[in-house]
């Protein structure tokens, strides 16, 4: 019996970091053909749920979709902040009234995810796009756990969005052709998922916020790939991961002030508006379904992955691991249970 892989080899690790550094240095050149903001088509009769839409990339995604005519649902932990943003946007907008509503959603609570999905699915209307944008990267912070008992990065960046995606499938099927867009990260290239220790508590790997973040983002790609494969063609739901590039957001808020200043002075980083383009492209471009179906026809496809320059690209080599992807989903090869696993528990 082959020994189970316990981490990235040093060549894989080095190759991953080279990819991350290359993107940081050259992302502006690679994306120089894109408009900023990205030009969107008219989005009438288009309903979209955007998680984490009160700051950073999510705020830009929600605003631009609404200004293009979409019905936008801001799924957020802080409804008051969302309503304040809507008032600001409406005051400065000179077109038709923005069609935005706010619903509470806390990804650190699986009960909140279930409540949100139940409330939404009780509506008769369809859902055309779910954008799982909300995420955390607690740089330098000690290990934290949700009240559900999961490592915080793994729950917010992978488990909760995965649960939300599965629970909202009835509404997404009503909205067919529809899409699930998972805002991912180039950092998944240096990630490794240990399906026997997704909470990183058994001591085999020393926990760091970087380990928590990169493994959660890789788990998201793996889960997305299996969900993409398992959804029948007639469901009309496509699953896409999108990398925003390396973006100036509030992830540095917990760092010392001088480090924050340096972070925001780095010229190679994207603004949130620039970082929103890949998700907006993935949500609206008419060729995305065709690309997804091409991948679905392969023997083992990964999900569609859109890079920060709005072009199809491949996720990491580790993301192509069939065995690990199915373990992240929560099953053995050949088992057709519609369930998924995180940290040893099946949902």
PEGIDA-V621114 format. One record per residue. N is the residue number from 0. NEAR is the number of other ideal C-beta (glycine too) atoms within 10 Angstrom. Layout:
n->{N,N}
near->{NEAR,NEAR}
This chain:
n->{0,1,2,3,4,5,6,7,8,9,10,11,12,13,14,15,16,17,18,19,20,21,22,23,24,25,26,27,28,29,30,31,32,33,34,35,36,37,38,39,40,41,42,43,44,45,46,47,48,49,50,51,52,53,54,55,56,57,58,59,60,61,62,63,64,65,66,67,68,69,70,71,72,73,74,75,76,77,78,79,80,81,82,83,84,85,86,87,88,89,90,91,92,93,94,95,96,97,98,99,100,101,102,103,104,105,106,107,108,109,110,111,112,113,114,115,116,117,118,119,120,121,122,123,124,125,126,127,128,129,130,131,132,133,134,135,136,137,138,139,140,141,142,143,144,145,146,147,148,149,150,151,152,153,154,155,156,157,158,159,160,161,162,163,164,165,166,167,168,169,170,171,172,173,174,175,176,177,178,179,180,181,182,183,184,185,186,187,188,189,190,191,192,193,194,195,196,197,198,199,200,201,202,203,204,205,206,207,208,209,210,211,212,213,214,215,216,217,218,219,220,221,222,223,224,225,226,227,228,229,230,231,232,233,234,235,236,237,238,239,240,241,242,243,244,245,246,247,248,249,250,251,252,253,254,255,256,257,258,259,260,261,262,263,264,265,266,267,268,269,270,271,272,273,274,275,276,277,278,279,280,281,282,283,284,285,286,287,288,289,290,291,292,293,294,295,296,297,298,299,300,301,302,303,304,305,306,307,308,309,310,311,312,313,314,315,316,317,318,319,320,321,322,323,324,325,326,327,328,329,330,331,332,333,334,335,336,337,338,339,340,341,342,343,344,345,346}
near->{3,4,5,10,14,11,11,19,10,8,8,16,14,12,16,22,13,12,15,18,12,12,20,15,11,12,24,16,10,16,19,8,9,17,7,12,15,19,11,17,11,9,22,11,11,20,23,26,28,32,28,26,30,21,17,23,31,26,24,26,30,32,24,22,29,25,17,18,18,26,20,29,23,30,31,26,17,14,15,10,16,22,16,12,20,19,10,11,16,12,7,7,13,4,9,9,8,18,16,22,12,20,16,15,25,20,26,18,17,21,10,17,27,13,15,23,21,10,12,22,16,8,11,7,11,16,26,23,25,30,31,28,26,26,26,20,21,17,16,12,15,8,16,14,15,18,11,16,11,22,26,19,27,25,30,24,31,30,29,26,28,27,19,25,23,17,16,22,20,13,22,25,17,17,22,15,14,23,26,30,30,28,30,27,26,24,23,29,25,25,25,23,28,19,20,12,17,24,18,20,13,9,8,11,15,7,14,15,20,15,19,25,24,26,26,30,32,29,28,30,26,29,28,30,28,22,21,21,19,12,19,9,9,8,14,16,25,26,24,29,30,28,26,27,24,21,21,17,21,10,17,18,11,14,15,10,8,8,13,14,11,12,16,10,9,10,5,13,18,22,14,18,17,23,25,30,27,30,32,23,21,25,25,23,18,8,9,20,17,10,17,21,13,12,19,17,9,9,5,11,16,23,27,27,26,24,20,25,21,19,14,14,13,10,25,25,12,21,26,16,20,15,12,20,25,21,21,26,23,20,17,9,8,6,10,6,10,11,11,24,19,26,19,11,13,11,12}
